[in-house]
Amino acid sequence: MSTRTTVVWVPDWPVVAAMAADEVPLDLPAAVHDGRRVTAVSALARADGVRRGMRRRQAQGVSPELVLLPADDARDVRLFEPVAAATETVVAGVEVARPGLLLLPAGGASRYHGSEEALAERIVDAVARATGHECGVGTADGLLAAVLAARTGAVVEPGVSAVFLAPHGVTELVHATTTPEQAAEVMRLVDLLHRLGLRTLGAFAALPAPDVHARFGRLGTWARTLARGLDERPPARRRPEADLEVTADLDPPVDRVDTATFAGRRLAEQLHADLVARSVTCGRLQITARTDEGTELVRTWRTDLGGWGALAAARITDRIRWQLDGWLTASAVATARDRRREAWERERGVGSGDRPVDVRAPGDEDDLAPVALVRLTLTALDVAPAGAEATQLWGGPSGGDLRAHRALERAQSIVGGQGVLTVTLQGGRDVHDQVHVRPWGEQSDPPRPLDRPWPGRLPDPAPATVLTEPVRVEVRDVGGTPVRIDRRGRLSGPPGSVRAVRTDVDDGGRAVAGWAGPWLLSDRWWAHPGTAPQVRAHLQVAFDDGGAVLLTHTDGVWTCEADYD
């Protein structure tokens, strides 16, 4: 499948954004680096011989006047928004592939403006007039052909994109990626294709599809699809919709869950009526409350699949009730009490340990003055036209998925927000640390970010089942001697069998076919200075019956923490 696609490309956008943010003169060569290597280069720096992938010192040696700027994805996205907004003044609805690259379906837009050439001229003028940036616009069948056409401002005639792509090198596939991780994977594929003698897109596209999938997998199929001038997913046209927001000032302030929920129900009915009146749906629902202490409490919930008809006012009210119950009975109260207590002690220059026991500070446990809410706001986020979430023939939500969502929503409305929980991954070092439990539908970031290095974490693969309560086991070598691990991570002997410690039956244990590790982990060794830290050791064990488990050794005791499929 292919569609006429128009691409708007701002050359060297990471460098352009960095120079604009740091006010670097345009007559100086500049490059962006990630701390080790150059990731983007300006035209003047390329003229001096600077190339992507160079080390910083090498780049500065090639161009002594080179200005090196740090990479910042957030900066690139933030500064690219005016370019997208300027393009939307010409075409209603664009898709941001990555900062510096916009996609839009060319069919309707080109007919409205007269031709694809006229559309390109209007977009270039609009971007230059609104932002001062120069951009290239290209149109072709398929994403890759349109991206390459934008680099020369060309319009590829319908039906000839495969011919247009054929002489280009397979290295051009990297221009169709959207993330650095994707680009790295594609460059590894390109290196493999070069070693196999496949250097042009035409030669790669000529290979049989089954052979490409068998040899190169999913990535190879994606690359061959683009090389033939086709698309896996054409750019989606969207109608720009503003977030809908309804607000209520609570006067007098409200400190009871039922009273606040009653006010929230009126807001839910108002928001639902606005969604229906505009024939739109929302992907997320944000609940914001302001306390009398001036604290902003914000939580975002995912909405149902299936459009605004399913997100009824009653369902919005349920989410408000669950969230207010959590705020007014837990975190908000505790935070406000701590703040009042700290202010009282700071005014008197004392700490909680210096205060006489018969003096009670505001915020002590017997001070039950609740926190009150003075404002409640509901915001419909990710607003889109109703019906835009159509079920696909392959890969879309099925009827079973929708019924499962409805069943979970129904159960949650009966037992409350904390009654139905879902598990997501978070940062951590062992299998228990990496599990984050949150209410079904709640969109909150895990306490520990997943993208941190987390040195000492267990290597992949991750276990399929993490036991709530670890099971005590015995690990013995082939001679029947118990296996121990010293503080240097050395095993007293190779594991030969693992047996669960049970008093009612002796099953003889399971024979070990292979093992990996151990990996040592010392948690919070700085918390108790002067004492020896507690060291845990993890061991992955595979059995001769095909099973595998994760074992932990702590102070001479073995436990089974998780099972592998």
N, C-alpha and C positions, 0 to 999 in steps of 0.2 A: 504494500500500500504506500502511495506517495501523494503528497498534496503540494500545491503551489505555496511556497514558504518565502516570506521576506525576512531578511536578517538585517538588523541595525547593529553595526560594530564600531566601537570607539577604539582606535588602535592604542595599544600599550596602556590600557586603562589603569592598572595598578600604579604605574609610574605617574600618569597624569593626575590621579587622585592624591598620591603622596606629595607631588610637587605643589598642588593647589593647597593642601592642608598645611604644609610647612613653608609656603610662600617662597619657593625656590625659583629664581629667575629662569625664564624659558630658554635663554641662550646658553645654559650650562648643561652638559651631559649628565644624565641621572640614571639610576638603577635602583631597583628594590631587591632587598636580600632578606633571607629568613634566619640570619645569624650565622649561616655557614656558606651558602652559595647564592648567587644572583638568580632571582626568579623572574624578573621582568626588566626590560631595557628600553630606554628612549631611543628615538631615531638618531639623535646626535651621538649617543653613546655607541650605537651600532656602527656608525660611521668611523668611530675611533677604534673599532675592533672588539668591543665588549660583547659577550654572548651569554645567553642564559646557561646556567650550570657552572659558570666560572666561580672559583673561590674569590673571596673579597680582595685579598692581596693581589691576586693575579689580575683582577679587573682594574684595580687602582694602578697597577704597573702598566697596563695597556693604555689607560686614560688617566693621567695625573690629576686632571680637573674634575674627575668623576665625583658626583655627589651621591653617596649611598644612603638610602632611606629604608627604614624598617618596614617589613610587611605587616599589614593590618587589615584583616578581612572585614571587620566591622566598619572601618573607615571607607573601604572601597564600596561597600553596599550603601552606606549612608550618603556618600557624595554622588552615587549613580542614580539616586531616586529622581533628581531634577531632569535627568536625561529621559528616564522612563515617562515622567509626567509630560515632558515636552512632546514625546512621540504620541502620547495619548490625546494630545490636542488635534492630531491628524487622523489617527485610527483609534476607535474606541475599544480598548482592551488589548494589552500586550502581555507577553510572557517573558519573564527575566530568566534566561538560561544560566547566566552568571554575571557578576559585575562587569560591564563592558560589552555585553551581548544580549540583544533582545530578539525575540521571535514573534511573528504574527502571521496569520493566514492571509495570503495575498489576494485571494479571489474576489471577495466582496469589496475590499479596500481599493483594489486597482480599478474595478468597475465604477466605483463611486467617483474616483478622481480622474477617470478617463483612460489611464493606461498604467502599466507597472513603472514605466519611466517617470511619469508625472508623480506617481506616489513617492518614488525615491527622492525626487527633487523637493517635494513638500516636506518630507521628513528631515532631509538635510538642512533645509532652511529653518524649520521649526527648532531643531536642536541647536543650531548655531545662534539663532536669535535669542533663545531662552537661556542657554548655558555658556555660549562662547566656545564650545567644543566642536571639533570637526569629526564627522562620522562617515563611514562607508555603508552603503545600502546595496544589497544584492538580492535577486529573486531567482529561484530555480525550483525544480521538483526535488524534494528531499532536503533534509537538514544539512548534510555535509556539503552538497553542491551549493546550497544557498550561502553557507558560511564562507566557502572559498570564493564565491561570486562577490560577496560583500567586500572582500579584500581588494578587488579591482573595480568595484562599482558596476559590475556586469549584470545583465539580465540574460539568463539561459533560457532558450526557447523550450516550450513544453515538449516532453518526450525525449530530449537529448541529454539529460543530466548524466546518464551512464557514460555516454561518449565524452562529455565534458570532463568527467572525473578520471577516465581511464589513464591518461598519461601522467597524472599526478602521482607522487610517491606515497607509499603507505604511511609515511610519517605524518601526513596531513590528517590522519584520523584523530590525532590528539586535539585538534581544534574543535571537535564535536563533544568533548568532555566538559563537565560542569564543575568538578571538584579536583583538587590536587591529587587525591587518592585515586580517582578515576584516571587521571592523566598518567600517573605512575604505572597503573596496570596496563594501559594502552601502550605505553612506551616499552614495557616488557614484551608485549605481544609483537610490536613492531620489530624489536630486536630479534625475536624468534623468526619472524617472517623474512627478515634480511638474511639470516643464516640459512634459511631454506631456499633462498634464491627468489623469493616473491617480493619484488621491490616496487611495483606499481599497483595502483588500485584496480586497474583493468585485469591484470594477471590474477589478483586475489579474487575478484568478483567472478572470474571464469571457472573457479573450482566448484565442484558439485556441493550442494548444501549439506547432504548427509556426511560427506567426508570432512567438511569444515567443522561441523558440530562434533563429530567423533574425535577429531584431532585437537581442536582448540577450545571446545566447550562453549559455554554461553557467551563469553566475550567474543569469540571468533564469529559466532552467528550474528551478533550485533554489528561487528565491523564489516562483515560481508554484506549485510543489509544496507548499510550506509554507502558502501562502495558501489552498489548497484543503483544508487540514486533513489532509494526507498526510505521509508520511515517506519520505525517501530511504533511511534506515537506522534502524530502530527501536532503542531501547536494548537492549543485550545483557546478558542475565543471566549472571553469573559466580558460581562458588562460591569464596569466599575461601580461598585456599590459601597456606600459609606457605612461604617458601623452604626448600628442603632443603639441609642442610649436613653434610658428613662431614670429619673432621679426623684427621690422624695426626702424632704427635710422633716425630721422627726422632732416635733415640738409639742409637749415636753420630751426630753431625751428618754429613750426606751431602754430598760435593763432586763426585761423578761423575754424569753424566747417566744412565747405564744403571742405577745403583743407585737414584737418585731416581725413575726411571721405573718400576722394579719396585715401589716403595712406592706410586707413583701408580696403578699398575694395580689394586692391592688396593682403593684408594679408589674407582676407577672402577667396579669390580664392586659395591662396597657401595652407591654412589649409584644405579647402574642398578637394583639389586635394590629399593631404596627407592622408586624411581619406579614400577616394575612393581607392587610390593605396594600402592601407593596409587592405581594406575590414573591417573597424572597424567603430564603432559609438561612440558617447560620450554622457554622461548623463548631463554634465554641460559645459558651455562655460565661461571662465574667461577672462575678459578684464582688462589689466593693462596699465596705462599710467604714465610716469614720466615727471614732469614739470621742467622748467628751474630753479625753486627754490629748486629742489631736493626732492620734495614731491612725494610719490608713491600713486597713485589713483587706487584702485582695486574694481571691481564689478563682481559678478558671476551671470550668467543667466542660467535658466533651458532650455534645448533644447526640441524639439518636441518629441512626441511619434512616433515610426514607423521607426527609423533607419536613416542612413546617407542620404538616398534618399530625405527625407523631409528637412533635415538641409542643404539647398542649400547655395551657396555663397551669394545669394541675401538676404537670411534670416539672415545670419551672419552679413552682411553689415548693415542691418536695426538695429540690436542690437548695433553695434558699433556707428552708427549715433545717436541713442537715448542717449547712454551713454555719448558720447562726447558733445552732446548738453547740457546735464545736468552739465557736469564738466566745460566746458569752459564758461558757462553763469551764473553759480551759485556758487557752493561750492568752487571750486578751486580758482576762482577769489577772492571770499570773504576771504578765508583763507590766500591767498598770500598777499592781501592788508592789512589785519590785522597784519600779520607778519612784513611787511615793516614798517607800522606805529609804531608798538611797538618797533622795533629796532631803529627807528629814535628818538623816545621819550626817550628811554633808554640811547642812546648816549648823549643826552642833559640834562638828569636828570629832565625831566618835564613830566607831565601827560597831557592828553587831556584837562583837566579843567584849567591847568596853562598856556597853550599856548595862546599867543595873537591871536585874531580873524583874523588878517590879515596875519598870518603865516600859510602856508599850508604844512602839512607833507605828505610824500609819502604814498599813500594808502587812502587819503581822497576821498570823494565821487566824486569830480571833477577830480581826477586822474584816467583816464580811460585806463591806460596802461594795456593791457590784459596779462593774464598768457599764456605762450607758452609751448607746449609739445615738448619734445626732443626725446622721445622713445615711441613706441606703441607695445604691446605684446598681442598675442592671445594664450590661452592655452585650449586645449580640455581635460577636466577632466572626470573621471569615464569612461575611454576608455574600450570598450568591443567588441568582435567580432560582426560584423553585423549579424542580425538575432537572436541574443541571447535574444532579447526582444520579444519573441513569445507570441502571445495572448493565454491565457489559456481558457479551456472550462468553468470554473467557476471562477469568481473573477478577471479576466483580463480585460484590456481595450476593450471596444466594438467598433463597427463601429461608433456608435453615439458619443462615447467619442472622437474618432479621428476626426470626422467631426466638432465637437464643437471646438476642438483645432485649426483646420485649419481655422474655421470662425473667432476665436479670433485673430489668427495670421494675417489674412487678414485685419481685421478691424484695428489692431494695425499698420500695415504697411501703412495704409491710414491716420489715425489721429495722429500717433506718439506714442512714448513710454508711455507718460502720459495720453493718450486717453483711454486706457483700463486698469482698475485698479482691483485689487483683494484684499480681506480683510483677514488678519490673526490675531490671538490672540497675545497680548503682556501683560506684567505685568501692573497692575494698580489696583485701588481700586473701581472705579465705572464703569458703563458699557461703558461710552465714553472713559475713559482712556485705556480700554482693547482692543480697536479697532485700528489696524495698517493697513493703506492703502498703497499699493505699486504697481508699474506697473506689469502687467501680465508677468509672466516668470522670473521676477527678483528674485534672490536668495540672500536676504540680511537679516541679523539678525534684529529683531525689536529693537527700541531704548531702551525699558525697558524689561529686561529678564523676561520670564514667570515663571521661576523656583524659584524666590525669594519669601520670605514669604508673603510680602505685607499685613502687619497687618491692619485690618480695612476694607479689601475688602469685597464685598458683598458675601454672601454664595451661594452655588449652590441650585437650578438649575439656569443656566444662561438663560436670556430671549432670545427668538428666534428672535425678531425684535427690534432693537434700533432705535428710532425715530431721524431723523436728527435735527428737531426742536421740543423741548419739548412742549407739549400741556398744557395750563393752565386749571386746574380743581378745583372744590370745593369738599371738603370732609366734610360730616355732619354725626352726630350721629343719632340714631333712633328717637330722638326728634326734629331733624332739626337744631340743634345748630352746628355751624362750629367747626371742630376739629382742635386743635392746639397742637404743641409739644414744651415743654419748653427745656431749655438748658441741663437738666438732662435726656432727652430722655423720658419723661413721656407724655402720651397722655391725653388730656383733657377729652376724652371720647372714647368709642369703635366706630370705623367707622361703619356707617350704610348704606351710599350711596355715590357714586362718580358721579359727574356731570361735563361735559365739560363746560367751561365758553364760551358761545356763545351769541352774541347779537341778532341774527336773530331768534333763536328758543330755547325753553326751553323743553328739552326732559325728564325732571323729574329725570334723573340719573339712575344708575344701582345699584341694591341692592347688598350689600356686604354679601357673605356667609362665608368668613374667611379671616384672615390676619395674617401676621408675621412681627415681628420687633417692634419698629423701631431700625435701626442701625445708630449711629451717626458717622459723618466723619468731621474732622476739617482739612482743607488743608492749608499747609504752614503757620501755626500759628506763626512761628518764623520770617516771612518776614516783619511784621509790629509790632515791639515791642511797648508796651504801649497801644495798641488798642485791643479791644475784637475780637477774631478770628471769622470768619464766620463759623457757624456750619450748616451742612446739615444733614438731616435725611432721610433714605430710608425706605420705607414700601412696602411689598409685599401684594397685595390684590387680592383675588379670588372672583368672582361674582357668583350669583346663576344661571346665564345662561351658565356657564362653562368657561368663559373667565378669564384671570388674567393679571394684569398689575403691573409695578413697579412705585411707586410714590416717589417724592422727595419733602421735605418740607424745604424751605429756607426763613428765615425772615418772617414767617407767610404766605408764598405763596406756594401753592401746584401745582406741575406740574407732568404730566405723561411722564416718560422717555422711557419706553419700554413695549412691549407686550410679554406675554408668550403663547406658543401653548397649 
